[in-house]
C-alpha cells in the first residue's frame, strides 16, 4: 500500500487525541500531520496545495480553524472522518434539534420509545434582560445551554428551577451571554445519563450519574464531570437502532449521544449529540478509532 497522508486537526493535550496521534504515528506507511486549532495559525496561501495532497482529514473540533480546514478539504473532495455538513449540524444546537425531530418523525415506528424535550431558542438576554427573565420564569424548570456547542470558551449547562436561580445564571455567566441561547425543558429521569458512543459499526454504552441530579443532592461548589464514576452497560436493541439511523441520516462515523430514562418506563429522551466525543469510560477507545481509520483508508 502506498503511504497515506493524514491531517489530524485537534488539541493534542486531549488524552484521547494524544493516544490516537501516537498510535497513528507508530503505524507504517502513514505521513501524519497535526494541526492544533487552539494554537496553530493557517497560511491561507499555501494550505490549499497541502490539503489537495491529503488522503484523509480527521477533526475533533476545538476551534473554528478546524472547520475552516474542512471547508477547503470539501472543495477538493478530500475524504473526512465526520464531514463538514455533519460537524456543522452538531455545532448548531438549533439545527441539530430540528434534524433529530425530523429523524424521530421519519422513523416513528422504529423509534417509538424515544423523544426530545420541549426546546426553545432565545436571543441574547442583553437585548432585554427583564423580558428575558420573565420569559424564562414562565417555563421553569428549564435547562439553559449554549447555542454553539463547539465553543469551549462559552459553554454551559445550567438548570434553573426558581426565579432566584435565573438571577444566579445571569450573574454567573454575565460575560458569556452576548449570544443566542438554547433551552430544554427539564426532564425528570431516573438520575442517570446513558452515554452512547459509536465508532463505525461498533456501539458502546456508558452509564453515569446525571450531574444535575448530583448537584441537587449534594450542592457542591463545582462539579468536575470527568470525575463522575462511569460504568459500561449492555446497549439494548432499540438504542442500537437509533444509533444506526443517526449514523445513516446524519452521515456521522464517530460520535456520541446522551439519553435519560423516564422512571418506571421504557421511554428515553435524547438530550445531546456530539461529533467525536471524549469516549470517557471506553478503555481502548483510541485503539478502536485508529482501527476504524485504518479500515476507512
MARVO-168474 format. One record per residue (C-alpha): residue in three letters; x, y, z. Coordinates in steps of 0.2 Angstrom, whole numbers, padded with zeros to 4 digits, always signed. Each point is the difference from the previous one (the first is absolute). Example, Ala and Ser with C-alpha at 12.3 -4.5 7.8 and 13.67 -1.06 7.14 Angstrom:
% MARVO-168474
ALA+0062-0022+0039 SER+0006+0017-0003 
END
This chain:
% MARVO-168474
UNK+0000+0000+0000 UNK+0006+0017-0004 UNK+0004+0012+0014 UNK-0016+0010+0005 UNK+0000+0018+0006 UNK-0011+0004+0014 UNK-0003+0017+0009 UNK-0007-0001+0018 UNK-0007+0017+0005 UNK-0003-0001+0019 UNK+0007+0005+0017 UNK+0015-0012+0003 UNK-0002+0004+0019 UNK-0017-0010-0001 UNK+0005-0018+0007 UNK-0010-0009-0013 UNK+0008+0011-0014 UNK+0017-0003+0007 UNK-0002-0019+0000 UNK-0008+0000-0018 UNK+0015+0011-0006 UNK+0013-0012+0007 UNK-0009-0015-0006 UNK-0001+0007-0018 UNK+0018+0006+0001 UNK+0006-0018+0004 UNK-0009-0007-0015 UNK+0010-0003-0016 UNK-0004+0009-0016 UNK-0009+0015+0008 UNK+0007+0018-0002 UNK-0009+0008+0015 UNK-0002+0019+0002 UNK-0007+0008+0015 UNK-0009+0017+0001 UNK-0005+0006+0018 UNK-0015+0012-0003 UNK+0003+0009+0017 UNK+0018+0004-0005 UNK+0005-0001-0018 UNK-0003+0013-0013 UNK-0004-0005-0018 UNK+0009+0007-0015 UNK-0015+0003-0012 UNK+0011+0002-0015 UNK+0009-0017+0002 UNK-0013-0011+0009 UNK-0010-0003-0016 UNK+0014-0009-0009 UNK+0004-0010+0016 UNK-0018-0006+0003 UNK-0002-0005-0018 UNK+0014-0013+0003 UNK-0009-0008+0015 UNK-0008-0017+0000 UNK-0010+0004+0016 UNK-0004+0014+0012 UNK-0006-0004+0018 UNK-0006+0014+0011 UNK-0006+0000+0019 UNK-0005+0018-0001 UNK+0008+0011+0013 UNK-0002+0016-0009 UNK-0006+0008-0016 UNK+0016-0003-0009 UNK-0004-0019-0001 UNK-0016+0004-0009 UNK+0010+0012-0011 UNK+0011-0014-0006 UNK-0015-0011-0003 UNK-0007+0014-0012 UNK+0016-0001-0010 UNK+0000-0019+0000 UNK-0018-0001-0006 UNK+0005+0010-0015 UNK+0012-0013-0005 UNK-0010-0015+0005 UNK+0012-0006+0013 UNK-0007-0014+0010 UNK-0005+0005+0018 UNK-0004-0009+0016 UNK-0016+0009+0004 UNK-0002+0012-0014 UNK-0003+0019+0000 UNK-0019-0001-0002 UNK-0001-0013+0015 UNK+0011+0011+0011 UNK-0009+0016-0003 UNK-0016-0009+0004 UNK+0007-0006+0017 UNK+0007+0018+0003 UNK-0017+0008-0001 UNK-0012-0006+0013 UNK-0015+0008-0009 UNK+0004-0009-0016 UNK+0004-0016+0009 UNK-0016+0001+0010 UNK-0010+0002-0016 UNK+0009-0015-0009 UNK-0003-0011+0015 UNK-0019+0004+0000 UNK+0000-0004-0018 UNK+0009-0016+0003 UNK-0013-0006+0013 UNK-0014+0005-0011 UNK+0007-0009-0015 UNK+0003-0016+0010 UNK-0014+0001+0013 UNK-0004-0018-0002 UNK+0018-0006+0004 UNK+0004+0014+0013 UNK-0016+0001+0009 UNK+0008-0001+0017 UNK+0010+0016-0003 UNK-0004+0018+0002 UNK+0007+0017+0001 UNK-0003+0013+0014 UNK-0010+0015-0004 UNK+0013+0013-0006 UNK+0002+0019-0004 UNK+0012+0012-0008 UNK+0002+0017+0008 UNK+0010+0016-0005 UNK+0014+0006+0012 UNK-0008+0005+0017 UNK+0009+0017-0002 UNK-0013+0005-0014 UNK-0012+0002+0015 UNK+0005-0008+0016 UNK-0016+0003+0009 UNK-0010-0008-0014 UNK+0012-0014-0001 UNK-0003-0004+0019 UNK-0019+0001-0002 UNK+0001-0012-0015 UNK+0011-0013+0009 UNK-0010+0001+0016 UNK-0016-0005-0009 UNK+0009-0016-0006 UNK+0008-0006+0016 UNK+0008-0013+0003 UNK+0011+0003-0015 UNK+0017-0005-0006 UNK+0011+0014-0008 UNK+0013-0004-0012 UNK+0011+0008-0012 UNK-0006+0002-0018 UNK+0018-0005-0007 UNK+0005-0016+0008 UNK+0018+0000-0007 UNK+0005+0017+0008 UNK+0009-0006+0015 UNK+0002+0017+0007 UNK-0019+0004+0000 UNK-0007-0017+0005 UNK-0012-0004+0015 UNK-0014-0011+0005 UNK-0010+0008+0014 UNK-0016-0005+0008 UNK-0012+0014+0007 UNK-0014-0006+0011 UNK-0005+0017+0008 UNK+0001+0018-0005 UNK+0014+0003+0012 UNK+0010-0013-0010 UNK-0003+0010-0016 UNK+0009+0015+0009 UNK+0014-0012+0005 UNK+0002-0006-0018 UNK+0001+0018-0007 UNK+0012+0005+0013 UNK+0011-0016-0002 UNK+0001+0001-0019 UNK-0001+0019-0002 UNK+0015+0000-0012 UNK-0007-0014-0011 UNK-0017+0006-0003 UNK+0003+0010-0016 UNK-0006-0014-0011 UNK-0017-0009-0003 UNK-0004-0014+0012 UNK-0008-0017-0001 UNK-0012-0006+0013 UNK-0007-0018+0004 UNK-0014-0004+0012 UNK+0007-0009+0015 UNK-0004-0019-0001 UNK-0003-0009+0016 UNK+0010-0016-0002 UNK+0007-0015+0010 UNK+0015+0011+0004 UNK+0012-0008-0012 UNK+0007+0005-0017 UNK+0002-0014-0013 UNK+0014+0006-0012 UNK+0000-0010-0016 UNK+0017+0000-0010 UNK+0001-0005-0018 UNK+0016-0004-0010 UNK-0005-0006-0017 UNK-0011-0015+0002 UNK+0005-0003+0019 UNK-0012+0007+0013 UNK+0005+0002+0019 UNK-0010+0005+0015 UNK+0006+0010+0015 UNK-0011+0004+0015 UNK+0004+0014+0012 UNK-0009+0010+0013 UNK-0009+0015-0007 UNK+0010+0016+0005 UNK-0016+0010+0003 UNK-0007-0013+0012 UNK+0017-0001+0008 UNK+0000+0019+0003 UNK-0018-0001+0007 UNK+0005-0013+0012 UNK+0016+0006+0006 UNK+0001+0019-0005 UNK+0019-0001-0003 UNK+0009+0017-0004 UNK+0005-0008-0017 UNK-0002-0016-0009 UNK+0014-0008-0010 UNK-0010-0011-0012 UNK+0016-0009-0005 UNK+0001-0007+0018 UNK-0017-0007+0001 UNK+0000-0019+0001 UNK-0004-0009-0017 UNK-0004-0018-0003 UNK-0004-0009-0016 UNK-0017-0007-0004 UNK-0007-0012-0013 UNK-0008+0011-0014 UNK-0018-0006-0004 UNK-0006-0003-0017 UNK-0011+0016-0001 UNK+0015+0011+0004 UNK+0011-0009-0013 UNK-0014+0003-0013 UNK+0000+0019+0005 UNK+0019+0000-0001 UNK+0000-0008-0018 UNK-0013+0012-0006 UNK+0009+0015+0006 UNK+0016-0006-0008 UNK-0010-0003-0016 UNK-0010+0016-0001 UNK+0013+0012+0007 UNK+0015-0008-0008 UNK+0010-0001+0016 UNK+0013-0013+0002 UNK+0007+0003+0018 UNK-0012+0009+0012 UNK-0010-0002+0016 UNK-0017+0005+0007 UNK-0007+0001+0017 UNK-0017-0008+0006 UNK-0010+0002+0016 UNK-0012-0013+0005 UNK-0018+0003+0007 UNK-0002-0008+0017 UNK-0011-0016+0000 UNK-0001+0001-0019 UNK+0009-0006-0016 UNK+0000+0017-0007 UNK+0016+0010-0003 UNK+0003+0019-0004 UNK+0015+0005-0011 UNK+0008+0015+0008 UNK+0017+0002-0010 UNK+0010-0006-0015 UNK+0018+0004-0003 UNK+0012-0004-0015 UNK+0016-0008+0007 UNK-0003+0000+0019 UNK+0013-0005+0013 UNK-0005-0018+0001 UNK+0003+0001+0019 UNK-0003-0017+0008 UNK+0005-0010-0016 UNK+0018-0006+0004 UNK+0006-0005-0017 UNK-0009+0015-0009 UNK+0016+0006-0009 UNK+0004-0017-0006 UNK-0017-0003-0007 UNK-0001+0017-0009 UNK+0017-0003-0008 UNK-0006-0017-0005 UNK-0015+0008-0008 UNK+0011+0014-0009 UNK+0011-0014-0007 UNK-0015-0009-0007 UNK-0007+0016-0007 UNK+0016+0004-0009 
END
